[in-house]
């Protein structure tokens, strides 16, 4: 799905999300990423929702966001609160949605000048959709 975000100087905007990849500015990422409102996009070593650990959320703290938009993959799934402890303890808000919705929501908040980070699980294009015999 292609997005048409407003162009804002210095603000990271997600321009496109397809199965297996996400584009931030002119760069396409074929893996999970952390997208801060400003600064460098970071590879996020989360291959799937099932692989999530509390340590995966710790790098977000260094970005000092006020809010995290967590894209849980092709469908909305909620991480156990114990995994989110690093964010909860520092009173950083977190909203969970599927990754395409997270991309759209992130763009709106970043365009408003919010200190937001998108933590996006990007599942491989060849992975079976959740709910199928292979993806369950």
For each residue, the residues with C-beta under 8 A, 3 or more apart:
1: 16 17 18 100
2: 15 16
3: 13 14 15 16 17 103 104 107
4:
5: 13 14 15 107 111
6: 13 111
7: 13
8: 11 13 110 111
9:
10: 38
11: 8 37 38 110 111
12: 24 25 35 36 37 38 39 41 110
13: 3 5 6 7 8 24 25 107 110 111
14: 3 5 17 22 23 24 35 103 106 107 118
15: 2 3 5 23 24 25
16: 1 2 3 22 23 28
17: 1 3 14 21 22 23 99 100 103
18: 1 21 22 125
19: 74 123 125
20: 30 122 123 124 125 126 127
21: 17 18 28 29 30 122 125
22: 14 16 17 18 28 29 33 35 99 103 120 122
23: 14 15 16 17 26 27 28 29
24: 12 13 14 15 27 29 33 35 41
25: 12 13 15
26: 23
27: 23 24 41
28: 16 21 22 23
29: 21 22 23 24 33 41 43 122
30: 20 21 122
31: 43 44 47 122
32: 43 44 45 46 47 120 121 122
33: 22 24 29 41 42 43 44 118 120 122
34: 41 42 44 59 60 63 117 118 119 120
35: 12 14 22 24 41 106 117 118 120
36: 12 39 40 41 42 63 65 116 117
37: 11 12 65 109 110 113 114 115 116 117
38: 10 11 12
39: 12 36 63
40: 36
41: 12 24 27 29 33 34 35 36
42: 33 34 36 59
43: 29 31 32 33
44: 31 32 33 34 56 59 119 120 121
45: 32 56
46: 32 49 51 52 56 121
47: 31 32 51
48: 51 73 121 123 127
49: 46 52 72 73 77 79 121
50:
51: 46 47 48
52: 46 49 56 79 83
53: 56 83
54: 57 58 82 83 84 85 86
55: 58
56: 44 45 46 52 53 59 83
57: 54 60 61 68 83 84 85 86 87 119
58: 54 55 61 86
59: 34 42 44 56 62 63
60: 34 57 63 65 68 86 87 92 117 119
61: 57 58 64 86 87 90 92
62: 59
63: 34 36 39 59 60 117
64: 61 115
65: 36 37 60 68 92 115 116 117
66: 92 93 114 115 116
67: 92 93 94 95 109 114 115 116 117
68: 57 60 65 87 92 93 94 95 116 117 118 119
69: 94 95 97 102 105 106 109 116 117 118 119
70: 79 94 95 96 97 102 119
71: 97 98 99 100 101 102 103 118 119 120 121
72: 49 75 76 77 78 79 96 97 98 99 102 121
73: 48 49 77 98 99 121 123 130
74: 19 98 99 123 129 130
75: 72 98 130 131
76: 72 96 97 98 101
77: 49 72 73 96 130
78: 72 96
79: 49 52 70 72 83 84 96
80: 83 84
81: 84 85 88
82: 54 85
83: 52 53 54 56 57 79 80
84: 54 57 79 80 81 87 88 94
85: 54 57 81 82 88 89
86: 54 57 58 60 61 89 90
87: 57 60 61 68 84 90 92 94
88: 81 84 85 91 92 94
89: 85 86
90: 61 86 87
91: 88
92: 60 61 65 66 67 68 87 88
93: 66 67 68
94: 67 68 69 70 84 87 88
95: 67 68 69 70 105
96: 70 72 76 77 78 79
97: 69 70 71 72 76 101 102 105
98: 71 72 73 74 75 76 101 102
99: 17 22 71 72 73 74 102 103 120 121 122 123
100: 1 17 71 103 104
101: 71 76 97 98 104 105
102: 69 70 71 72 97 98 99 105 106 118 120
103: 3 14 17 22 71 99 100 106 107 118 120
104: 3 100 101 107 108
105: 69 95 97 101 102 108 109
106: 14 35 69 102 103 109 110 116 118
107: 3 5 13 14 103 104 110 111
108: 104 105 111 112
109: 37 67 69 105 106 112 114 116
110: 8 11 12 13 37 106 107 113 114 116
111: 5 6 8 11 13 107 108
112: 108 109
113: 37 110
114: 37 66 67 109 110
115: 37 64 65 66 67
116: 36 37 65 66 67 68 69 106 109 110
117: 34 35 36 37 60 63 65 67 68 69
118: 14 33 34 35 68 69 71 102 103 106
119: 34 44 57 60 68 69 70 71
120: 22 32 33 34 35 44 71 99 102 103
121: 32 44 46 48 49 71 72 73 99
122: 20 21 22 29 30 31 32 33 99
123: 19 20 48 73 74 99 127
124: 20 127
125: 18 19 20 21
126: 20
127: 20 48 123 124 135
128: 132 133 134 135
129: 74 132 135
130: 73 74 75 77 135 136
131: 75 135 136
132: 128 129 135 136
133: 128 136
134: 128
135: 127 128 129 130 131 132
136: 130 131 132 133
